[in-house]
Amino acid sequence: MTTTEEITSAPYDDFTGTELDTDKWMFLEYPMPDGSTHVCAEPNAEVVVGDGTFSIRIEQFENHDHVVQIIDNPKHLVFTTEAFDVPETGEIRFSVTMAAEGLNATAYDYRDGFAAFNVLDLQGGWVFDLAATSDRIFAIHERLPFPGVVTPFTHCIDAPLSGLTVEPGAEHRYSVTLDREARSVVWEVDGKGVYWVDDAEVPGQVQVGFGVFTLHPVQDSGSVSLRGQGLAARWRDLTIEMPSSA
């Protein structure tokens, strides 16, 4: 983030209520071929809002889809009702404090379940996430297979020499910085760069989300993402920073 301009920083939600503010947050939903709607929400999730924190505990995943990969992946996902403009010049940085702990998950296999801080373009399908499990922290760069997208992809990137200490339930500060003019995206954890992309396609608007995901490929026989595992996660201190002139 530039130091030559005044920076404005604003919290999006202070999570002081007892329930998630539906004026600020909504669940990701997918329309289904039969006319129904698939809601990315775990039916037995224990959700707690208050004291500045949004937390969730899912003892055992149940949400899944037997056919469509991008519907099977998100077990529980809320995102902002507000879309944030990415300035044409200067940077915009989205940050949150996040913690995660796998429940009955396979050690070191993030595909079993991870918590994510999502920065996503729901129009063009661009995704810039940071993710955590009990024992791993990684960046996600993704292009969802939306209509018109020729080459969708999902890349999960480790930074083994970052020096980050990863423990179950430990908090870290996660940040994603977008710069349209420079065509760059930077993923940081505790101020350390864990991934960056130059010559990136940076969207004009993004939304922010908190989610729990699996990443097991859907098989011909259907979803294999439900293995008796779950996840606990929490998020707090969500801020958006940008030059005040933007």
Buried (B, 14 or more C-beta within 10 A) or exposed (E): BEEEBEBEEEEBBEBEEEEBBEEEBBBBEBEEEEEEEBBBBBEEBEBBBEEEBBBBBBBBBEBBBEEBBBBBBBBBBBBBEBBBEBBEEBBBBBBBBBBBBBBEBEEEBBBBBBBBBBBBBBEBBBBBBBBBBBBBBBBBBBBBBBEEEEEEEBEBEEBEEBEBEBEBEBBBBBBBBBBBEBEBBBBBBBEBBBBBBEEBEBBEEBBBBBBBBBBBEBEEEEBBBBBEBBBBBBBBBBBBBBBEEB
